[in-house]
Amino acid sequence: MENVAALGLLAVAAALEAGGDALVRAGLHAPALGARIAWIAAGAAALTAYAVAVNAPAWDFGRSLGVYVALFFIAAQLINRAAFGVAPTLPIVVGGALIAAGGLTVTFWR
């Protein structure tokens, strides 16, 4: 059960980081200064929450970040599709499958 809880927390961290990056990106490209400031501030808050969540699991730092990288990749692709309308290409899907396989290996191999 420890693995499932840690995976959930790392998935939240991945969504916060990818989402925070997307918010900052939206802020950098917003036409009005007020919108830029608001989007970038929201992104900064999400990225701060990410930093707390990614370091919360009791796993060692290397294991946590190894698993996190796979979850971040998946979250980034989902956000890229939903927020920016960009579907992953075949090389990204194949590479992502390898990244996900590595995350599963780090998580469950004893």
Secondary structure, DSSP 8 states (H G I E B T S, - for coil): -HHHHHHHHHHHHHHHHHHHHHHHHHHHT-SSHHHHHHHHHHHHHHHHHHHHHHT-SSS-HHHHHHHHHHHHHHHHHHHHHHHH-----HHHHHHHHHHHHHHHHHHH--
